[in-house]
Amino acid sequence: IEVFKAHNIGYFFYNGGGDSADTCYKVSQLSEKLGYPVQAIHVPKTVDNDLPITDNCPGFGSVAKYIAVSTLEATFDVRSMCATSTKVFVLEVMGRHAGWIAAAGAMASGKERELPIVVLFPEVLFDKDKFLAKVDSLVKKFGYCTVVVSEGCHWPDGKFLAEQGTRDAFGHAQLGGAAPVVANMVKEALGHKFHWGVADYLQRAARHIAAKTDVDQAYAVGKAAVEFALKGHNAVMPTVERVASKPYKWKVGMAPLAKVANVEKMMPKNFITSDGFGITDKCREYLAPLMKGEDYPPYGVDGLPKYVTLKNAAVAKKLPEFKL
Protein backbone atom coordinates (compact mmCIF):
# COMPACT_ATOMS: atom_id res chain seq x y z
CA ILE A 1 0.00 0.00 0.00
CA GLU A 2 2.93 2.33 0.71
CA VAL A 3 4.16 1.74 -2.85
CA PHE A 4 0.71 2.52 -4.27
CA LYS A 5 0.61 5.73 -2.25
CA ALA A 6 4.13 6.80 -3.24
CA HIS A 7 3.32 6.41 -6.94
CA ASN A 8 -0.21 7.83 -6.67
CA ILE A 9 -1.78 4.55 -7.81
CA GLY A 10 -5.53 4.38 -7.29
CA TYR A 11 -6.46 1.44 -9.51
CA PHE A 12 -5.27 -2.14 -9.06
CA PHE A 13 -6.12 -4.77 -11.68
CA TYR A 14 -5.18 -8.36 -10.88
CA ASN A 15 -5.47 -10.92 -13.66
CA GLY A 16 -5.72 -14.57 -12.61
CA GLY A 17 -7.62 -17.37 -10.92
CA GLY A 18 -8.78 -18.21 -7.42
CA ASP A 19 -5.63 -17.32 -5.48
CA SER A 20 -5.35 -14.05 -7.43
CA ALA A 21 -8.99 -13.20 -6.65
CA ASP A 22 -8.29 -13.75 -2.96
CA THR A 23 -5.20 -11.52 -3.10
CA CYS A 24 -7.10 -8.80 -4.97
CA TYR A 25 -9.86 -8.88 -2.36
CA LYS A 26 -7.31 -8.60 0.45
CA VAL A 27 -5.65 -5.60 -1.23
CA SER A 28 -9.01 -3.80 -1.38
CA GLN A 29 -9.65 -4.50 2.31
CA LEU A 30 -6.13 -3.68 3.46
CA SER A 31 -5.93 -0.43 1.51
CA GLU A 32 -9.16 0.79 3.07
CA LYS A 33 -8.00 -0.23 6.54
CA LEU A 34 -4.72 1.66 6.09
CA GLY A 35 -6.45 4.83 4.93
CA TYR A 36 -5.44 4.75 1.27
CA PRO A 37 -8.40 3.15 -0.56
CA VAL A 38 -7.42 1.46 -3.82
CA GLN A 39 -10.02 0.30 -6.32
CA ALA A 40 -9.10 -3.36 -6.75
CA ILE A 41 -10.61 -5.15 -9.74
CA HIS A 42 -9.98 -8.82 -10.40
CA VAL A 43 -9.86 -9.85 -14.07
CA PRO A 44 -10.77 -13.55 -14.51
CA LYS A 45 -8.15 -15.63 -16.31
CA THR A 46 -7.61 -19.27 -15.47
CA VAL A 47 -7.38 -22.34 -17.66
CA ASP A 48 -8.75 -24.38 -14.73
CA ASN A 49 -12.18 -22.76 -15.26
CA ASP A 50 -12.87 -23.07 -11.55
CA LEU A 51 -13.88 -19.52 -10.60
CA PRO A 52 -17.45 -19.32 -9.24
CA ILE A 53 -20.33 -17.18 -10.53
CA THR A 54 -18.84 -16.61 -14.00
CA ASP A 55 -20.15 -19.14 -16.55
CA ASN A 56 -16.60 -19.77 -17.72
CA CYS A 57 -13.14 -18.26 -17.41
CA PRO A 58 -11.14 -16.64 -20.21
CA GLY A 59 -8.26 -18.94 -21.05
CA PHE A 60 -10.27 -22.11 -20.60
CA GLY A 61 -11.95 -22.24 -24.02
CA SER A 62 -8.61 -22.23 -25.84
CA VAL A 63 -7.11 -24.87 -23.54
CA ALA A 64 -10.23 -27.00 -24.01
CA LYS A 65 -9.81 -26.70 -27.77
CA TYR A 66 -6.12 -27.63 -27.54
CA ILE A 67 -6.79 -30.69 -25.37
CA ALA A 68 -9.72 -31.86 -27.51
CA VAL A 69 -7.63 -31.55 -30.69
CA SER A 70 -4.59 -33.19 -29.08
CA THR A 71 -6.71 -36.07 -27.79
CA LEU A 72 -8.30 -36.51 -31.21
CA GLU A 73 -4.99 -36.56 -33.08
CA ALA A 74 -3.19 -38.77 -30.55
CA THR A 75 -6.09 -41.24 -30.61
CA PHE A 76 -5.92 -41.43 -34.40
CA ASP A 77 -2.17 -42.06 -34.10
CA VAL A 78 -2.66 -44.92 -31.64
CA ARG A 79 -5.40 -46.36 -33.83
CA SER A 80 -2.98 -46.51 -36.76
CA MET A 81 -0.51 -48.73 -34.87
CA CYS A 82 -2.61 -50.66 -32.35
CA ALA A 83 -2.57 -53.93 -34.31
CA THR A 84 1.18 -54.34 -33.90
CA SER A 85 2.33 -51.77 -31.34
CA THR A 86 0.91 -49.22 -28.87
CA LYS A 87 -2.64 -49.87 -27.70
CA VAL A 88 -3.06 -47.32 -24.91
CA PHE A 89 -2.11 -43.64 -24.80
CA VAL A 90 -2.38 -41.65 -21.56
CA LEU A 91 -2.54 -37.84 -21.61
CA GLU A 92 -2.16 -35.92 -18.35
CA VAL A 93 -3.79 -32.48 -18.20
CA MET A 94 -4.04 -29.69 -15.65
CA GLY A 95 -6.80 -29.50 -13.05
CA ARG A 96 -6.02 -29.91 -9.37
CA HIS A 97 -9.57 -30.12 -8.00
CA ALA A 98 -11.77 -29.47 -11.03
CA GLY A 99 -11.92 -31.66 -14.12
CA TRP A 100 -12.97 -29.09 -16.72
CA ILE A 101 -9.83 -29.50 -18.84
CA ALA A 102 -9.95 -33.30 -18.66
CA ALA A 103 -13.60 -33.16 -19.74
CA ALA A 104 -12.55 -31.36 -22.92
CA GLY A 105 -10.58 -34.43 -23.96
CA ALA A 106 -13.85 -36.35 -24.25
CA MET A 107 -15.02 -33.86 -26.89
CA ALA A 108 -12.71 -35.66 -29.34
CA SER A 109 -15.35 -38.38 -29.52
CA GLY A 110 -18.86 -37.60 -30.67
CA LYS A 111 -21.76 -38.58 -32.89
CA GLU A 112 -19.70 -38.11 -36.05
CA ARG A 113 -16.84 -40.30 -34.75
CA GLU A 114 -16.92 -42.74 -31.86
CA LEU A 115 -13.53 -43.02 -30.18
CA PRO A 116 -12.55 -45.05 -27.09
CA ILE A 117 -11.68 -42.34 -24.56
CA VAL A 118 -11.59 -42.70 -20.78
CA VAL A 119 -11.51 -39.57 -18.61
CA LEU A 120 -10.29 -39.56 -15.01
CA PHE A 121 -11.76 -36.61 -13.09
CA PRO A 122 -10.68 -35.13 -9.74
CA GLU A 123 -14.39 -35.12 -8.81
CA VAL A 124 -14.57 -38.93 -9.09
CA LEU A 125 -12.65 -41.05 -6.57
CA PHE A 126 -10.19 -43.27 -8.42
CA ASP A 127 -11.16 -46.94 -8.44
CA LYS A 128 -8.29 -48.97 -9.88
CA ASP A 129 -10.26 -52.15 -10.60
CA LYS A 130 -13.13 -50.27 -12.21
CA PHE A 131 -10.71 -48.23 -14.32
CA LEU A 132 -8.78 -51.26 -15.56
CA ALA A 133 -12.02 -53.05 -16.43
CA LYS A 134 -13.10 -50.02 -18.48
CA VAL A 135 -9.81 -49.87 -20.38
CA ASP A 136 -9.85 -53.63 -20.96
CA SER A 137 -13.37 -53.54 -22.40
CA LEU A 138 -12.52 -50.67 -24.78
CA VAL A 139 -9.30 -52.28 -26.02
CA LYS A 140 -11.20 -55.51 -26.67
CA LYS A 141 -13.88 -53.61 -28.61
CA PHE A 142 -11.75 -51.09 -30.54
CA GLY A 143 -8.24 -52.49 -30.32
CA TYR A 144 -6.93 -49.37 -28.61
CA CYS A 145 -7.83 -46.72 -26.03
CA THR A 146 -6.90 -43.18 -24.92
CA VAL A 147 -6.97 -42.10 -21.27
CA VAL A 148 -7.17 -38.41 -20.32
CA VAL A 149 -6.21 -38.04 -16.68
CA SER A 150 -6.45 -34.88 -14.62
CA GLU A 151 -3.40 -34.12 -12.49
CA GLY A 152 -5.80 -33.92 -9.54
CA CYS A 153 -7.13 -37.46 -9.87
CA HIS A 154 -6.94 -39.01 -6.40
CA TRP A 155 -7.51 -42.13 -4.35
CA PRO A 156 -10.47 -42.48 -1.94
CA ASP A 157 -8.19 -41.44 0.95
CA GLY A 158 -7.59 -38.09 -0.76
CA LYS A 159 -4.00 -38.73 -1.85
CA PHE A 160 -3.25 -37.63 -5.40
CA LEU A 161 -2.03 -40.23 -7.87
CA ALA A 162 0.58 -37.67 -8.89
CA GLU A 163 1.58 -36.34 -5.46
CA GLN A 164 5.33 -35.74 -5.15
CA GLY A 165 5.43 -34.84 -1.46
CA THR A 166 6.36 -31.17 -2.09
CA ARG A 167 4.35 -27.92 -1.92
CA ASP A 168 4.10 -24.87 -4.20
CA ALA A 169 4.18 -21.18 -3.19
CA PHE A 170 0.48 -21.26 -2.25
CA GLY A 171 0.87 -24.37 -0.08
CA HIS A 172 -0.76 -26.72 -2.59
CA ALA A 173 0.60 -30.23 -3.09
CA GLN A 174 3.08 -30.22 -5.99
CA LEU A 175 1.68 -32.52 -8.64
CA GLY A 176 3.19 -34.19 -11.68
CA GLY A 177 3.25 -37.79 -12.75
CA ALA A 178 -0.34 -39.08 -12.89
CA ALA A 179 0.13 -40.24 -16.50
CA PRO A 180 3.03 -42.66 -15.87
CA VAL A 181 1.29 -43.98 -12.75
CA VAL A 182 -1.86 -44.77 -14.74
CA ALA A 183 0.06 -46.10 -17.75
CA ASN A 184 2.06 -48.51 -15.62
CA MET A 185 -1.14 -49.78 -14.00
CA VAL A 186 -2.41 -50.68 -17.47
CA LYS A 187 0.87 -52.36 -18.40
CA GLU A 188 1.10 -54.41 -15.22
CA ALA A 189 -2.54 -55.51 -15.15
CA LEU A 190 -3.39 -55.84 -18.84
CA GLY A 191 0.00 -56.14 -20.52
CA HIS A 192 -0.71 -53.53 -23.20
CA LYS A 193 2.09 -51.50 -24.73
CA PHE A 194 1.57 -47.83 -23.89
CA HIS A 195 2.80 -44.30 -24.35
CA TRP A 196 2.05 -41.35 -22.11
CA GLY A 197 2.41 -37.60 -22.35
CA VAL A 198 1.93 -34.53 -20.15
CA ALA A 199 0.36 -31.44 -21.72
CA ASP A 200 1.81 -29.25 -18.94
CA TYR A 201 2.66 -25.68 -20.10
CA LEU A 202 1.89 -26.54 -23.73
CA GLN A 203 -1.86 -26.59 -23.08
CA ARG A 204 -1.99 -23.09 -21.65
CA ALA A 205 0.60 -21.53 -23.97
CA ALA A 206 -0.88 -22.66 -27.29
CA ARG A 207 -2.02 -19.27 -28.60
CA HIS A 208 -1.74 -20.57 -32.17
CA ILE A 209 -4.89 -22.65 -31.69
CA ALA A 210 -6.90 -20.24 -29.53
CA ALA A 211 -10.70 -20.38 -29.69
CA LYS A 212 -12.26 -17.19 -31.02
CA THR A 213 -14.98 -17.25 -28.37
CA ASP A 214 -12.28 -17.33 -25.73
CA VAL A 215 -10.27 -14.47 -27.25
CA ASP A 216 -13.39 -12.32 -27.60
CA GLN A 217 -14.33 -12.91 -23.97
CA ALA A 218 -10.79 -12.22 -22.75
CA TYR A 219 -10.81 -8.78 -24.38
CA ALA A 220 -14.36 -8.12 -23.16
CA VAL A 221 -13.66 -8.77 -19.46
CA GLY A 222 -10.44 -6.74 -19.62
CA LYS A 223 -12.32 -3.79 -21.09
CA ALA A 224 -15.12 -4.20 -18.55
CA ALA A 225 -12.63 -4.20 -15.67
CA VAL A 226 -11.40 -0.74 -16.66
CA GLU A 227 -14.96 0.51 -17.11
CA PHE A 228 -15.94 -0.83 -13.67
CA ALA A 229 -13.02 1.01 -12.06
CA LEU A 230 -13.86 4.28 -13.81
CA LYS A 231 -17.42 3.98 -12.54
CA GLY A 232 -16.16 3.67 -8.97
CA HIS A 233 -16.62 -0.06 -8.40
CA ASN A 234 -14.27 -1.81 -5.99
CA ALA A 235 -13.55 -5.43 -5.01
CA VAL A 236 -15.45 -6.83 -7.99
CA MET A 237 -14.79 -9.12 -10.95
CA PRO A 238 -16.21 -9.01 -14.49
CA THR A 239 -18.01 -12.26 -15.31
CA VAL A 240 -19.21 -14.07 -18.40
CA GLU A 241 -22.96 -14.66 -18.27
CA ARG A 242 -24.41 -17.27 -20.62
CA VAL A 243 -27.64 -15.96 -22.09
CA ALA A 244 -28.31 -18.99 -24.30
CA SER A 245 -26.51 -22.11 -25.55
CA LYS A 246 -28.30 -22.67 -28.87
CA PRO A 247 -27.42 -20.36 -30.46
CA TYR A 248 -24.69 -19.39 -28.03
CA LYS A 249 -25.06 -15.90 -26.59
CA TRP A 250 -23.24 -14.27 -23.70
CA LYS A 251 -22.78 -10.93 -21.98
CA VAL A 252 -20.50 -9.42 -19.33
CA GLY A 253 -21.73 -9.29 -15.75
CA MET A 254 -20.19 -8.38 -12.40
CA ALA A 255 -19.57 -10.32 -9.18
CA PRO A 256 -18.37 -9.18 -5.73
CA LEU A 257 -14.97 -10.60 -4.81
CA ALA A 258 -16.32 -11.52 -1.38
CA LYS A 259 -18.27 -14.28 -3.14
CA VAL A 260 -15.42 -15.27 -5.48
CA ALA A 261 -12.33 -15.48 -3.26
CA ASN A 262 -11.48 -18.98 -1.99
CA VAL A 263 -14.41 -20.63 -3.77
CA GLU A 264 -13.82 -23.33 -6.41
CA LYS A 265 -16.32 -24.35 -9.07
CA MET A 266 -16.20 -28.09 -9.68
CA MET A 267 -17.72 -30.15 -12.49
CA PRO A 268 -21.46 -30.64 -11.77
CA LYS A 269 -22.48 -34.26 -11.22
CA ASN A 270 -24.81 -34.13 -14.22
CA PHE A 271 -21.83 -33.29 -16.46
CA ILE A 272 -20.18 -36.66 -15.73
CA THR A 273 -21.55 -39.98 -17.01
CA SER A 274 -22.86 -42.51 -14.49
CA ASP A 275 -19.80 -44.75 -14.85
CA GLY A 276 -17.53 -41.79 -13.97
CA PHE A 277 -15.39 -42.03 -17.11
CA GLY A 278 -17.06 -39.69 -19.60
CA ILE A 279 -19.13 -36.55 -20.14
CA THR A 280 -22.87 -36.15 -20.65
CA ASP A 281 -24.72 -34.33 -23.42
CA LYS A 282 -25.31 -31.48 -20.97
CA CYS A 283 -21.56 -31.10 -20.55
CA ARG A 284 -21.05 -31.19 -24.32
CA GLU A 285 -23.62 -28.43 -24.71
CA TYR A 286 -21.68 -26.35 -22.19
CA LEU A 287 -18.22 -26.97 -23.69
CA ALA A 288 -18.92 -26.84 -27.42
CA PRO A 289 -19.47 -23.07 -27.90
CA LEU A 290 -16.47 -22.19 -25.73
CA MET A 291 -14.15 -24.06 -28.10
CA LYS A 292 -15.56 -22.76 -31.36
CA GLY A 293 -13.98 -20.39 -33.84
CA GLU A 294 -10.36 -19.71 -34.72
CA ASP A 295 -8.31 -16.61 -33.99
CA TYR A 296 -4.90 -17.30 -35.48
CA PRO A 297 -2.02 -14.94 -34.70
CA PRO A 298 -0.10 -13.40 -37.62
CA TYR A 299 2.79 -15.53 -38.88
CA GLY A 300 6.25 -14.38 -39.90
CA VAL A 301 8.39 -15.36 -42.88
CA ASP A 302 10.04 -17.99 -40.67
CA GLY A 303 6.72 -19.81 -40.39
CA LEU A 304 6.35 -19.03 -36.68
CA PRO A 305 3.69 -16.92 -34.94
CA LYS A 306 4.56 -13.26 -34.38
CA TYR A 307 3.89 -12.55 -30.71
CA VAL A 308 4.13 -9.24 -28.89
CA THR A 309 6.77 -9.07 -26.16
CA LEU A 310 6.30 -6.47 -23.44
CA LYS A 311 9.29 -4.33 -22.53
CA ASN A 312 8.40 -4.47 -18.83
CA ALA A 313 10.19 -1.20 -18.16
CA ALA A 314 10.00 -0.46 -14.43
CA VAL A 315 9.35 3.03 -13.08
CA ALA A 316 11.93 4.63 -10.81
CA LYS A 317 11.66 3.57 -7.17
CA LYS A 318 10.47 6.17 -4.68
CA LEU A 319 10.83 4.13 -1.50
CA PRO A 320 13.81 2.44 0.16
CA GLU A 321 14.28 -1.32 -0.15
CA PHE A 322 11.66 -3.27 1.77
CA LYS A 323 13.06 -5.42 4.56
CA LEU A 324 11.26 -8.11 6.52
N, C-alpha and C positions, 0 to 999 in steps of 0.2 A: 504494500500500500504506500510505503514511503517513496518507492520508485515511481509509482503512478503520480503521486503528488508532486514530486520533483520535476517531472516532465509534463505536468498539466494534462494527464491522460484521464479522460472521463468516460471512455467507452472501452469495454473489454469483451472481445469476441473469442470464444474458445470452441474450436472445431474438434469433434471427436465422439466417443461413445459414452458408456456408462460412467467410467471413472472420471472422464473429462467433465461430464455433466455435474457430477458431485463436486469437483474442484471449482467449477464455475459458480455453483450455488454458494459454496463456502466463501468465495471471493466477494460476492454481493453482500453476504451477511457480515463478513469481517470488515469490509470497507465502511459500511454503515455504522458498525460498532465503534470504529476508530475515528469517526467524524469526517471521513472523506468519501462520501458515497460515489461508487462507480457503477455505471449501468453495465451489468454483466449479462451477455446474451450467449447462450450455447447454440452452436450450429451443428445439427446432427450429421454425423459421418462415421459409420461403422459397418464394415463388411459382415459383422456378426448378426446384424439386423435385430438386435435384442433390446433396443430402446422402447420403453412403453409409450402408449398414447398414439404416437405416429404410426400410420399404417405400415410404413416401411422406412428404411434408412438409406439415404444416398450412399452409394458405394456398394450396397448389396446386390442390386440388379445386375451390375456388370460382373461381379464375382460369380453370381448365379449362372450367368450366361457362359462365363469361362469354364466353370466346373461342368455344366451340362454338355458343352461342346467337347471338353477334354474326355469326359466319361464316354460320350458317343464314339469318338475317334479311337480311344484306347480299346473299347469293346469290339469295334470292327477289327482292330489289329489282332486281338486275341482270337477272334472268330476265324481269322485267316490262317492261324497256325495250330489251332486246338487239336486237330487230328493227329499231329505228330510231335507237338511241343507244349507250350504253355496253355494251361486250361483255366487258370484263375489269375485275375489281375486285381490288386488291392490298391485303392487310391485313398490316401489320408488327406482330409481337409480341415480347415479351421472350424472352431465352434466349441468353446469350453463347456458351456452349459446349455446352449441352444443349438438345435440341429438344422437351422435354416439353410446353411450352405450345403450340408450333406443332402438335404431334401432335393436341392437343385440337381444333384447327380441323377436322381430318378427321372428327371424330365427328359433324359436321353431316350427313354423308352416311352412309347405312346401307341395310339391307335394305328398310326401309319407304319410303325415298326416295333415289334415286340422283342425286347432284349432282356436277357437274364441279369438283372441288377439287384443286388442286396444292399440296403442302406442300414447302417448302424448309428442310431441316434443317441445323444446324451440323455434324452428324455425317457429312453427305454432301457431298463436294467439289462445288462449283457448276460445272456444265457448261452453258455458255450455249446451245450448239446443241441439246443434248438437251432442255433446258428449253423452248426456243422450239418445238421439234417437238411436245412434249407439249401445250403450250398451243394450238398450231395444230390439233392433232387433236381436242382437246376442243371448241374453238369450232366446228369444222366439224361435229361430231356433235351438240352441244347448242345451239349458237348463242351461247354465253356461257361464262365460266369465272371461278372465284375462285382467287386465289393467296394462300396464307398463308405469309409468309416470316419466319423467325426473324432477329432483329437480328444473330445471330452467323453467319449464312450467309457462307461465304468461298470465295475462289478456291483452286485447287490450290496456289498459292504461300503460302497462309496468310493473305493479306490479306483483311480483311472487306470485303464489298460496301459496308457502311455506315461504314467507318472515316473519322473526321474529322481524324485527325492529332493529337488531344489525348488527355490521360490523366486518369482520375478520381483520387480520394484514395487508392485502393488500388493505383494504378499500372496499372490496366487501360485498354486503348484505349477512348476515348470513342466510343460508337456512336450512330447515329441517321441514318436516311436510306436504308435498304435498300429500302423500298417504292417511292420515286420512281425509284431506280436500275433496279429490276426493271420497273416500269411503263413507263419510257421505252424499255427494251429491246424490250418487246412492241410499242410504238407504232412504233419505227423499223424493226423487222424484219417485223412483220405488218400494221401500219397500223390496228390496232384502237383505237377510242376507249376510254379507260380512266379510272378513278378510283382513288385510293389513300388509305389512312388508316393512322394509327399509333395502336395501342391505348394505348401509353405508360402513364401513371399510372392511366388509367381502368380497366385490367384488374385492377390490384391493389387498387383503392380501392372496387370495386363491392360493398359489403356488402349492398346491397339484393337481390342475386341470389346470395347465398352458398349453397353446398351444405351440407345438414344434416350429411352425413358429415364434412365438413371442420370445421364448427363443433364437433361433438361431439369430434373428435380434438384440436382446438386446446385445448379445456378440459381434456381428459384428460391431455395431456402437461404442461400447466401445473401441474395438481394433482400429477402424478407427480413433477415436478421438486422441489416443496416436500417431498414425502414422502421422496424420495431424500436430500435434505439433512438432514432430521430423523433419518434412519437412519444418518447419518455418511458417506454416499458423497461422493466428490470427483472432479472432472474427468471427469464422465460426462454423458450426454445421454439423455433418454427417447426411445424409438423407437416407431414403429407397426409391429407385426408382423402380417402377413396370415396368418390361420389358414386361410381358405378364400375362394374367389372366387364360388362358386355353391352355396349362398347366401353372400354376403359376410360374413365374420367377421374381427374383428381384436382385438388386445390390445396393451397397452403393454409394451415391453421396455426394455432399458438397454444402452447402448454406451459404451465408454471413449473419451474425447475424443482419445486418442493415435491411434486408428484412424479418427477422423472429420475432424480438422483437416487442411486442405490436400488433401483427396481429393474429386474430383467424380464424380458418378454420371451417366454418359451414357445415351442411349437404346440399349438392346441391339440388335444387328443384326437379331435375329428379330422386332423390333417395327416395322421399316421394310420396306416392300414391295421386291421385287427391282429395280424401276425407280428406286427412291430418292425417289419423289414421294408416297408414301401410307403408311398404317399397316396392319399385319396384324391378323388376328382375335385373335391373342395380345395385341396392344397394346390392342385394344378391350376385351378381357376385363379388362385391368389398369385402364384408365381409367374404364370405365362406373360401377362402384360408388362411385368417389371423387367423381363429379359428381352423384350422386343425392340427392334430398330437397331440401326448401326450408326455410329458416330466416329468414323475413322479419323485419326489425326493426319495432318499432311505428311507426306513422305519426301525424303531428300533424294538426291541423285545416287546416294550410296545404298538406296533400298531400305533404309531404316527410318522409323518415325522421327519427325522433328519436334522435340519437346522443349518447352520453355524452362530455363533454369534461372531461378531467382538469384539475385546478387547477394541478398541477405546482408546488406550494409548496415552495421549497427550505428546508432546515434552515440554521440559523445556522452560519457558517464558524468553524472552530476553529484553522485554520492560516493563516499569512500567504500572500499571493499567490505562486503558483508562478512561478518565472522560469527560463527556459532558460539 
